[in-house]
Structures are given as C-alpha cells and as structure tokens.
Amino acid sequence: MTNSKRRRFLQQLSVLTGALAGVVPRHGSAMMPRDLGNLGAVQALGAIRRGDITAEQYAQFCLMRAEALHDLNAFIGLQPEHVLEAARRADRLRASGARLGALHGLPLAVKDNIDTAGIPTTAATPALRENRPREDAPIMTALYGAGAILLGKTNMHELAFGYTNNNGAFGAARNPYDRARIPGGSSGGTAVAVAARMAPAGLGTDTVGSVRVPAAMCGIVGLRPSSGRYPAAGIVPLSHTRDTAGPMARAVADLVLLDSVITGDAAPVEPVPLAGLRLGVPRAYYWAQLDDEVERVANAALAKLAAAGAQLADVDISALPTDAFRTRRCRSIQLFELKPDLTRYLEAHPGAPTFDRVAAGLASPPVKTAFERLIVGPEAPSREIYDAALSEYRPSLQAAFVQAFGAGVDAIVFPMTQVPALPIGQDAEFEVRGEKFPLPYLGRNADPGSCAGLPGICLPAGLTQTKLPVGLALDAPAGADRRLLGIGLSVERALGRLPAPAL
C-alpha cells in the first residue's frame, strides 16, 4: 500500500474507534478483538447469523487488523469504505429477515490475479496497475452470490511466477511466524492475511503449488481442486492446462464450505475415519532431499496418523521424473502456454497493455530473467517438447497415479516443501544438507499431482525448533475432492492446530 493510500486508509478507519471492545454477544460476556481474530470462517458466519456480532463489526476488526500489521505487506489493495458499506448492507439484509447466503457477511482476502469488477487486478506487476476489469471472475460471482465481501486484493509473486512473494513492484510479503522470512508463493499475500488473522479465509491460485506452498510455510490449510473443478475465466493465467484457483483458511471445515459455494456441491462432507485408511508414502521421490527439521516434523506427523489407525504403505510411482523441472517434463506445459494464454487475457480486457509491455515492465529480477530465458528466450520449450509433454508424459503420469490409487491407496502423503520458510532475499537457490537447488525446486513435491490434475490439500504438520511451520500434503485421485476434504478433517484432528503467530 502506498503512503498516500495508507493515509486515506487511516483517515477512513479513524471513525471506527471503540466499536469492537464493547461488542456484546447475545449469549454471554463481551467478545474481545482477540476472540474475533481466532474465528474461522464457519465460526464467524455463525456469530453473524446469531447476532453475536454484526457483519460491520467483524469487517471493522479485519480492517483494523490489516492496518495494525501493515508491515507484513499482505495486501496490495484495501478499500475500507467499500468493505464497510457491503457489511452494512449485509446487516440490513439480516435485519429484514431475508434468506441469507452461505457466506453472508464474510470478508475474504483474494489474490490480485483474480478479476474483480471496477477494482484493479494487477497480478502484482507494474504494467497492470490500472487494469480494472469490467466483470468479476466467475469464481468471484459465486462467492458474492453467497454473500461474501471482498476484504482486499492480496500481494503475490509477480505474475504468479515464483515461490518467494519477494515482489519488486509491491514489496515483499512477510511470514507472520518470522517477519524476516518469505511466506511462500505465489499466493503469499492471502496466506499471510489468513495466518495473521486479518481474514478468516481467502482465495489463491495454484499452478505448481502456489496455494499449498504458502499454506505450508504460513501454517494454514490450502486446497488445490481437481483440474477443471473451479471456473478458470477471469484469472490472469500462466497455463490453461495447469492453473486453478484454490481456497485457503485456518481450518479444513472452512475449505469444505468454500468448495461447496464455488462448485454448488452442498452434499455434506463427513470426516473419513483414519482407522483402516490406507495412505501411500512415496519416499523415493517426495521424501528425498529434506531439511532435517522438515523430515523430523513430517515423520512425527506420520506417527500421529498411524497412532490414529491409518495404515501407512510405501508406494512407488514409477513415472515420477528424477528432476521435475526439466523442460521436457510437465514444466514445459506451463512455460509454453504462458505467452499465448496471457496474451488472450490481455486482449479480452479493454485498455490492458500488450504482452510485450507487461514483459518489458517486469520489476522482480528473477521473474524478468526467467521470462527472458524460458518464455521468449533461447530456453523456451519448443512445440515438439510441449506436444510430447501433453500427449505422452502427462498421460503416463496420470496412469501411474491411477495405478497407485487402484492398488488400494486412498491418498498419498508427503511433506509439502523440502525446507521451511527461507529468508527474504534468498531468491536464486536454497540448500539442503549441503546440496544446493534452484528456487523453483520448492515446487518439486507439488509438481506431479498438479501436472496430473489431482486434488491436493496441505495441512500444518507442526513447527520446527525455530518455530517455523511445516506442511503435510495429501494428493487423492482426480475427482475425489470431497473425499479428500473428509480425509483432511480427520488428519487435522489427529495433528492438531498450530499456535497463532506471536504478532
């Protein structure tokens, strides 16, 4: 947020003094601001429906929390007057006795590559600062139709092309568990807002782990749905084959709710009992080259799942590459599709710049270098490599997963990232046990399932000795999203919740 915008934001908030400390629920003693921060989406909605708090009071809290923690740089755009007016409308609607939507009065943090009518959608890149879409993305239409309120547009890795959220144009988003470290990317701003209790939930996008990597590093939950489950229109694209929006929250029940609203699938999701559940542990690929603390926390999480009755079985997924980032593999799909997909998005938005202008204006050096090398430069994948990835490698990977799940494995389980959150500014590589890896390798464990179009969920597994979150991920068969969420409910119960960051 610029200094001038922040001054206006503070002026707008100055009229909101004292509203929260005296909020009195209908059923008992005063609900203090810290209580509001600990409400998940389902809990906040219940409090608003019962009249324990008003939508306006809850929106005030979220705005004040965002301002108090503005140094985390979670948001690119906040418009308090619009948020509060929407909350007042929600309160008037409730008072009228009208039927309320499933998300009535709930503020959501939304990644700034998802179109919002009349509000800038920048994809966190300079050339799109003034990109004001005329229409909402269909996924936003679904959320608004259920009564949700847009709290703000969140910071992200520039054009969603990376994992650090160290943005050259809008600044680095900071991990609420350690301000000197990254939140992960590319949906880092939404993860920060949710983890830091600025918002109960939100939306990110996931091409190769961009929902689940920041969920892991910020100690929250995130869902990548099966490819095609959510509408993709109105989202600044990287790859039409691999892109999807995904919800982020602090509790799996909130993911269930958001998935229901987005898809219209209102069937209840019950916890899938861990007793007898068969979880595949693909150690040869997903559990290799792990930081000592990540390995310790992840193995402790497996022990908790086994103690709760889950059956852990070694599984070999033979089609997994030895290096998931060779351009002849799935990565080439994203790299090849980016330019034509982004060009089509820009052409569909009147007044938007050309692809060349966007590329010329890139402000984050790693993104600019990657574009020059991998998108329009000498290392860009050829049509032949792309076609082979789509017609040969991706189907073979999908078949390998079908075979693994067909052998009686309900889901595979693995650490989401090889390392916990890295220091801000470490943009080129990271080290594990003396071996160095390029930064894109943070997406190694997210890559196969994403490429195959599988649903994946990430949950907090625990904290390292230095109090950094570690995420445990589960991938399930394509189309088994609701069952995966049911498994997630039980895994969450077995692993427990992380303590809130000490902010």
C-alpha positions in Angstrom: 0.0 0.0 0.0 1.5 3.4 -1.0 1.9 6.1 1.7 -0.9 8.2 0.3 -3.3 5.2 0.2 -2.3 4.4 3.7 -3.0 7.9 4.9 -6.5 7.7 3.4 -7.0 4.3 4.9 -6.1 5.6 8.4 -8.5 8.6 7.9 -11.3 6.2 7.0 -10.6 4.0 10.0 -10.5 6.9 12.4 -14.3 6.9 12.5 -14.3 3.3 13.7 -12.9 3.9 17.2 -14.2 1.8 20.1 -16.6 -0.3 18.2 -15.0 -3.6 18.9 -14.0 -3.7 22.5 -17.6 -3.4 23.6 -19.1 -5.9 21.3 -21.5 -8.0 23.4 -22.8 -11.3 22.2 -26.4 -12.2 22.7 -25.4 -15.3 24.7 -22.9 -14.0 27.2 -19.9 -11.9 28.0 -18.1 -9.4 25.8 -16.3 -10.8 22.7 -12.9 -9.1 22.6 -10.9 -8.4 19.5 -8.6 -11.4 20.1 -11.7 -13.6 20.0 -12.7 -12.2 16.6 -9.3 -12.9 15.3 -9.5 -16.5 16.3 -12.8 -17.1 14.5 -12.6 -19.3 11.4 -15.0 -18.7 8.5 -17.6 -21.1 9.7 -17.4 -19.7 13.3 -17.6 -16.1 12.1 -20.6 -16.8 9.9 -22.3 -18.5 12.9 -21.6 -15.5 15.1 -23.0 -13.1 12.5 -26.1 -15.2 11.9 -26.9 -15.5 15.6 -26.4 -11.7 16.1 -23.4 -12.2 18.5 -21.6 -9.7 16.2 -22.6 -7.7 13.2 -21.0 -8.0 9.8 -19.9 -4.4 10.1 -18.2 -5.1 13.4 -16.4 -8.1 12.0 -15.3 -6.2 8.9 -14.0 -3.4 11.2 -11.9 -5.8 13.1 -10.4 -7.3 9.9 -9.6 -3.8 8.5 -8.1 -2.7 11.8 -6.0 -5.9 12.0 -4.7 -5.4 8.4 -3.7 -1.8 9.3 -2.0 -2.9 12.6 0.0 -5.4 10.7 0.6 -3.5 7.5 4.3 -4.2 7.7 3.5 -7.8 6.7 2.5 -6.4 3.3 -0.3 -8.9 2.8 -2.5 -6.6 0.7 -2.0 -4.6 -2.5 -5.4 -3.1 -2.4 -7.7 -2.3 0.5 -10.9 -0.2 0.1 -12.3 0.2 3.6 -15.3 2.3 2.5 -16.5 -0.4 0.1 -15.9 -3.2 2.7 -17.9 -1.4 5.4 -20.7 -0.4 3.1 -21.0 -4.0 1.9 -21.0 -5.2 5.6 -23.8 -2.6 6.5 -25.9 -4.0 3.6 -25.4 -7.5 4.9 -26.6 -6.3 8.3 -29.6 -4.6 6.9 -30.5 -7.8 4.9 -30.2 -9.9 8.0 -32.4 -7.5 10.0 -35.0 -7.7 7.3 -35.4 -11.4 7.8 -34.4 -12.2 4.2 -32.9 -15.5 3.3 -29.1 -15.3 3.8 -26.4 -16.9 1.6 -23.9 -19.4 2.9 -21.2 -16.8 3.2 -23.4 -13.9 4.3 -21.2 -11.0 5.6 -17.9 -12.9 5.4 -14.8 -10.9 4.4 -12.4 -12.7 2.1 -8.8 -12.0 1.1 -8.4 -12.5 -2.7 -5.2 -12.9 -4.7 -4.7 -10.0 -7.0 -4.7 -12.0 -10.2 -8.5 -12.8 -9.9 -10.7 -10.3 -11.7 -12.9 -8.0 -9.6 -15.1 -5.6 -11.5 -14.1 -2.0 -11.2 -11.3 -2.8 -8.7 -7.7 -3.2 -10.0 -6.4 -6.6 -10.8 -2.7 -6.1 -11.1 -1.2 -9.6 -10.9 1.4 -7.6 -8.9 3.1 -6.4 -12.0 3.6 -2.7 -12.9 2.0 -2.8 -16.4 -1.3 -3.9 -14.9 -1.6 -1.3 -12.1 -4.6 0.3 -13.8 -6.2 -2.9 -15.1 -9.8 -2.6 -13.9 -11.8 -5.5 -15.2 -15.4 -4.8 -16.3 -16.6 -8.1 -14.9 -16.0 -10.3 -12.0 -14.3 -13.6 -12.5 -17.0 -16.4 -12.3 -15.4 -17.7 -9.1 -16.0 -14.2 -7.5 -19.6 -14.2 -8.8 -20.2 -17.4 -7.0 -18.7 -16.1 -3.7 -20.6 -12.7 -4.0 -23.8 -14.6 -4.7 -23.4 -16.4 -1.4 -23.0 -13.1 0.4 -19.2 -12.9 0.7 -17.4 -9.5 1.0 -14.2 -8.7 -0.8 -11.8 -7.5 2.0 -9.0 -6.7 -0.3 -6.7 -7.9 -3.1 -3.6 -9.6 -1.8 0.1 -9.4 -2.6 1.6 -12.2 -4.7 4.7 -13.2 -6.5 4.8 -11.1 -9.7 2.5 -12.7 -12.3 2.3 -15.7 -10.0 5.7 -16.8 -11.4 7.6 -17.9 -8.4 7.6 -19.1 -4.8 9.0 -16.3 -2.6 6.5 -13.4 -2.9 9.5 -11.1 -2.9 7.9 -8.6 -5.3 10.0 -5.9 -7.0 7.0 -3.6 -7.6 4.8 -4.0 -4.5 7.4 -5.2 -1.9 7.9 -8.5 -0.2 5.1 -10.1 1.8 6.4 -11.3 5.2 5.8 -14.5 7.0 3.8 -13.8 10.2 5.8 -16.5 12.1 9.1 -14.7 11.2 9.0 -11.3 9.5 12.5 -11.9 8.0 11.3 -14.9 6.1 9.1 -15.5 3.0 5.5 -16.6 3.2 5.9 -18.8 0.2 4.3 -18.1 -3.2 2.8 -17.3 -5.4 -0.3 -16.8 -3.2 1.8 -15.5 -0.3 -0.4 -12.4 0.5 -3.5 -14.5 1.0 -1.6 -16.9 3.2 -0.2 -14.0 5.3 -3.7 -12.4 5.7 -5.2 -15.7 6.8 -2.4 -16.8 9.1 -2.1 -13.3 10.7 -5.9 -13.2 11.5 -6.6 -10.4 9.1 -9.1 -12.5 7.3 -10.8 -15.8 8.1 -10.2 -17.3 4.7 -9.4 -16.3 1.1 -8.5 -17.3 -2.4 -5.2 -18.1 -4.1 -4.3 -19.7 -7.4 -2.2 -22.9 -7.9 -0.3 -23.9 -11.0 2.6 -25.8 -9.4 1.9 -25.5 -5.7 1.1 -21.7 -5.4 -1.7 -22.3 -2.9 -0.1 -25.2 -1.0 3.5 -23.9 -0.7 2.4 -20.7 1.1 -0.1 -22.7 3.2 2.7 -24.9 4.3 5.1 -22.0 5.1 2.4 -20.0 6.9 0.8 -22.8 9.0 -2.6 -22.8 7.4 -4.7 -25.1 5.2 -5.0 -24.9 1.4 -6.7 -26.8 -1.3 -5.8 -27.4 -4.9 -9.0 -28.8 -6.5 -9.0 -31.3 -9.4 -8.2 -29.6 -12.7 -11.4 -28.1 -14.1 -13.4 -28.3 -10.9 -13.4 -24.5 -10.5 -14.1 -21.9 -13.2 -10.9 -20.5 -14.7 -12.2 -17.5 -16.6 -11.2 -14.1 -15.3 -7.9 -15.1 -13.7 -4.6 -13.8 -15.0 -3.2 -17.0 -16.5 0.0 -18.9 -16.5 -1.2 -22.2 -18.0 -4.8 -23.2 -19.0 -3.8 -26.8 -18.6 -2.4 -26.4 -15.0 -4.0 -23.3 -13.5 -6.7 -23.4 -10.9 -8.0 -21.2 -8.1 -7.9 -22.7 -4.6 -9.3 -21.7 -1.2 -7.1 -21.0 1.9 -8.1 -21.0 5.5 -7.1 -22.0 9.0 -9.5 -25.0 9.2 -10.4 -27.7 6.8 -14.1 -27.1 7.5 -13.7 -23.7 6.0 -12.2 -25.2 2.9 -15.3 -27.5 2.7 -17.6 -24.5 2.9 -15.8 -22.5 0.2 -15.6 -25.5 -2.1 -19.3 -26.0 -1.7 -20.1 -22.5 -2.6 -17.7 -22.4 -5.6 -19.0 -25.7 -7.1 -22.6 -25.7 -5.9 -22.0 -29.1 -4.3 -23.9 -28.8 -1.0 -23.6 -32.5 -0.1 -22.2 -32.8 3.5 -18.6 -33.8 4.0 -18.1 -36.1 6.9 -14.7 -36.9 8.4 -13.3 -40.1 6.8 -12.1 -42.3 9.7 -8.4 -42.8 9.8 -8.8 -46.3 11.2 -8.2 -48.5 8.2 -7.4 -45.6 5.8 -4.5 -46.6 3.6 -2.1 -43.7 3.0 0.7 -44.2 0.5 4.2 -42.8 1.4 6.2 -42.3 -1.8 9.6 -41.9 -0.1 11.8 -42.4 -3.2 10.7 -39.0 -4.7 8.6 -36.9 -2.3 10.6 -37.7 0.9 14.1 -37.3 -0.6 16.4 -34.3 0.0 14.5 -32.9 3.0 15.8 -30.5 5.6 16.4 -32.2 8.9 13.7 -30.4 10.7 11.1 -30.8 7.9 11.8 -34.5 7.9 11.5 -34.7 11.7 8.2 -32.9 11.9 6.8 -34.8 8.9 7.7 -38.2 10.3 6.2 -37.2 13.7 3.0 -36.3 11.8 3.0 -39.7 10.2 3.4 -41.3 13.6 0.3 -39.5 14.8 -1.7 -40.7 11.8 -0.5 -44.2 12.4 -1.5 -44.0 16.1 -5.0 -42.8 15.0 -5.3 -46.0 12.9 -4.1 -45.0 9.4 -2.2 -47.7 7.5 1.0 -46.3 6.0 2.3 -48.2 3.0 5.3 -47.5 0.9 4.3 -46.7 -2.7 6.3 -46.4 -5.8 5.0 -44.1 -8.6 7.3 -45.2 -11.4 6.5 -42.4 -13.8 7.8 -39.7 -11.5 10.8 -37.9 -13.1 14.2 -37.7 -11.4 14.0 -33.9 -12.0 10.5 -32.5 -12.2 11.8 -29.2 -13.7 13.3 -30.4 -16.9 11.6 -28.6 -19.7 10.8 -31.9 -21.4 8.5 -32.7 -18.5 5.4 -31.1 -17.2 7.1 -27.8 -16.6 7.2 -27.2 -20.3 3.4 -27.1 -20.4 3.3 -24.0 -18.2 6.3 -22.4 -20.0 4.8 -22.9 -23.4 1.3 -21.9 -22.6 2.1 -18.7 -20.6 2.6 -16.3 -23.5 -0.5 -17.2 -25.6 -2.7 -17.6 -22.5 -1.6 -14.2 -21.0 -1.9 -12.6 -24.5 -5.6 -13.8 -24.7 -6.3 -12.5 -21.3 -4.9 -9.0 -22.1 -6.7 -8.8 -25.4 -10.0 -9.6 -23.6 -9.6 -6.6 -21.3 -10.1 -3.3 -23.0 -7.2 -0.9 -22.2 -4.9 -3.6 -21.0 -1.3 -3.5 -22.2 0.2 -5.9 -24.6 2.2 -8.9 -23.6 5.4 -7.2 -24.7 4.6 -4.2 -22.4 3.9 -6.5 -19.5 7.2 -8.4 -20.1 9.2 -5.2 -20.5 7.8 -3.8 -17.2 8.6 -6.8 -15.0 10.0 -5.4 -11.7 11.2 -8.6 -10.0 14.6 -9.6 -11.3 14.1 -13.4 -11.0 10.8 -13.1 -12.9 12.3 -10.9 -15.6 15.3 -13.2 -16.0 13.0 -16.3 -16.2 10.8 -14.6 -18.9 13.8 -13.7 -20.9 15.3 -17.2 -20.8 12.3 -19.5 -20.5 9.3 -17.8 -22.1 10.6 -15.7 -25.0 14.3 -16.7 -25.0 16.5 -19.5 -26.1 15.4 -22.0 -23.5 11.7 -21.7 -24.2 10.3 -25.1 -24.9 9.5 -26.0 -28.5 6.2 -27.0 -29.8 7.5 -30.6 -30.1 8.5 -30.7 -26.4 5.2 -29.2 -25.4 3.2 -31.7 -27.5 5.2 -34.6 -26.1 4.6 -33.4 -22.6 0.8 -33.2 -23.2 0.4 -36.3 -25.3 3.0 -38.6 -23.7 4.4 -37.7 -20.4 1.3 -36.2 -18.7 -0.9 -39.2 -19.6 1.8 -41.6 -18.4 1.9 -39.7 -15.1 -1.8 -39.8 -14.8 -1.8 -43.6 -15.5 0.8 -44.1 -12.8 -1.3 -42.3 -10.2 -4.4 -44.3 -11.3 -2.4 -47.5 -10.8 -1.2 -46.4 -7.3 -4.6 -45.5 -6.1 -6.1 -48.6 -7.8 -3.8 -50.7 -5.6 -5.8 -49.7 -2.6 -4.2 -46.4 -1.6 -6.7 -43.7 -0.6 -4.2 -40.9 -0.8 -0.5 -40.2 -0.9 1.1 -38.2 1.9 4.3 -36.2 1.9 6.0 -33.0 3.1 4.8 -30.0 1.0 8.3 -28.4 0.8 11.8 -29.6 1.4 12.6 -26.7 3.6 10.7 -24.3 5.9 10.3 -20.6 5.0 13.5 -19.1 3.6 15.0 -15.7 4.4 13.6 -12.9 2.3 16.1 -12.1 -0.5 17.2 -15.6 -1.0 15.8 -15.7 -4.5 18.1 -17.9 -6.5 18.7 -21.1 -4.6 18.4 -22.9 -1.3 20.5 -25.6 0.4 19.5 -28.9 1.9 22.2 -30.9 3.7 25.0 -29.3 1.8 23.4 -29.6 -1.6 22.1 -26.6 -3.5 18.9 -26.4 -5.5 17.4 -23.7 -7.8 14.5 -21.8 -6.1 11.8 -23.4 -8.5 12.7 -26.7 -6.9 10.5 -25.6 -3.9 7.6 -26.9 -6.1 9.1 -30.3 -6.6 6.5 -32.1 -4.5 3.6 -30.1 -5.8 4.5 -30.7 -9.4 3.5 -34.3 -10.2 0.0 -34.1 -8.7 -0.6 -30.6 -10.2 0.5 -31.9 -13.7 -1.8 -34.9 -13.4 -4.7 -32.7 -12.4 -5.2 -34.3 -8.9 -6.8 -32.6 -5.9 -4.3 -31.8 -3.2 -4.6 -30.5 0.3 -1.9 -29.1 2.7 -2.3 -29.0 6.4 0.0 -27.8 9.2 2.2 -30.8 10.5 3.9 -28.9 13.3 6.7 -26.4 14.0 10.4 -26.6 13.6 12.6 -26.0 16.6 12.9 -22.3 15.4 9.0 -22.2 15.4 8.5 -22.2 11.6 5.6 -24.1 10.2 5.9 -27.4 8.2 3.1 -28.5 5.9 2.0 -32.1 5.3 0.3 -32.6 1.9 -2.1 -35.3 0.6 -3.0 -35.9 -3.0 -6.0 -38.0 -4.0 -7.5 -39.5 -7.2 -8.8 -37.0 -9.7 -12.4 -36.0 -8.9 -12.2 -37.2 -5.3 -12.1 -33.7 -3.9 -14.9 -34.1 -1.3 -13.5 -37.3 0.0 -10.0 -35.7 0.2 -11.6 -32.9 2.3 -13.2 -35.6 4.5 -9.8 -37.2 5.0 -8.4 -33.7 5.7 -10.9 -33.2 8.5 -9.7 -36.4 10.2 -6.0 -35.6 9.6 -6.4 -32.2 11.0 -8.0 -33.7 14.2 -5.1 -36.1 14.6 -2.3 -33.5 14.0 -3.9 -30.6 15.9 -3.8 -26.9 15.1 -0.7 -24.7 15.2 -0.5 -21.8 17.7 -1.1 -18.5 16.2 1.9 -16.4 15.2 3.1 -14.2 18.0 2.4 -10.8 16.4 
